[in-house]
Amino acid sequence: MGSLKQLGAVLKRERLKRGWTQDAMAAYSRTLGEDVALVQPTIQRYEAAIVTTAQLDMVVKMCRVLGVPLVDVLREAGFTDDIQREPEPLSDVHEYLAKHPEVLQMLRAAAQSEQTR
């Protein structure tokens, strides 16, 4: 089962693949529009797993900025091996969750597990 620490490591690895600092990623996100804009402290908290609950909409934003499919990031972070990659990235989180409610359940379980440590 995945963890917030694994999720943070995947997000960081994807950012570093692009040669970006956290500040550079935040700056690039602002060029994509207000609905995707990130700030450096948020990126840092997710990468370091200093969040108690991963908000799926924030993870979706980070994936959009990094140009990687959400399902690939979740799979790499160990949240599920059962998700089949969608033919095209889904832009609507609610639509994605309607198709894959197990993902939200796994994120909640991972966050709860992290809180009890």
N, C-alpha and C positions, 0 to 999 in steps of 0.2 A: 504494500500500500504506500502511496506517495506521502510526502511530508512538505511542509512549507519550506523547510531547508532545501529540499531537492528542487522545488519549484524556483526558489531564489537562485540556486546554482545554474539552472537551465537558462533563466532570464539573463543572468550575468554573462554566461558563456555566449549567448546570442549577441549581446551588446558588444562584448569584446571582439567577436568575429568581425564586427563592422569597424573596429578600431575606435570606438566611441568612448569618451568618458561619460560619467553620469550627467554632467552638465551639458555635454554635446547632445546626448540623447534627449534631454529635456528641451534644449533649444530646437532641435529638429522637430520634436513633437508639436511645438507651437506653430510651425509652418504648415502643419497638416490641418489645422483648424481647432477651434475652441473645444469641440467635443472630444478631442484626442489629446489635448495639451496635458503634459505631465510636469511635475517639479522635481528637482534633484532629491530633496529629502524623501519623497515617496519612493523613488527608484531605489534609493539606498536602503530604506526599510524593507522593501520587498526582497531585494537581493540578499540582505543579511538575515532574513526571516525574523525581523523584529515586529512583525504584525501578528496579532492574535488570531485574526481571521482574514483569509485572502478574499477580498471582494472580487467576484468574478468580473464585474465590469472594469475594474482596474487592470486585471490580468489581460482582458480582451484589449484594452487600450495599449498596453505594453506590447502585446503581440502585433497589433496593427502598426505601431511605430517601428518595430523591429522587422516587419514584413514576414512574419512566420505564422503559420496556421495555429490557432488555439489548440486544436486536437493534438498536434505534434508536440507542443510544449507540455501539455498535460500527460501525454503518453511517456515522454522522456522523463518527466518528474515522477513517474511511477503511479500515477493516479488510476490508470486503467490500461489494460492491454486489449480490451474488448471493443474500444471505440473504432469504428471504421472511418477513415478519412473521408470527409465530404468532398465531392468533386470540385466545389468552389467554396472559398471562405465565406462563412456566414457573418453578416454584419450585425444581425440582430441577436443579442444575447438571449432574449426570451424565446426566440424561435429555436435557437440551439438547445436551450435547456428543455424545451418541450420535446425535442427529439432525443435528448440524452439526460434525463433527470438523475441518473446515477452519478454523473459528474458533480453536480451540486452536492449530493449526499456525500461523496468522497471528500470534497473540499471541506465540508462541515466536519466530517469525522476526523480529518487530518488536523484541522484547527483545534478541535476539542482535545485531541491527543497531545498536541503541542502545549495546550494550556495546563494539562495535568502533570507535565514533567517538572 
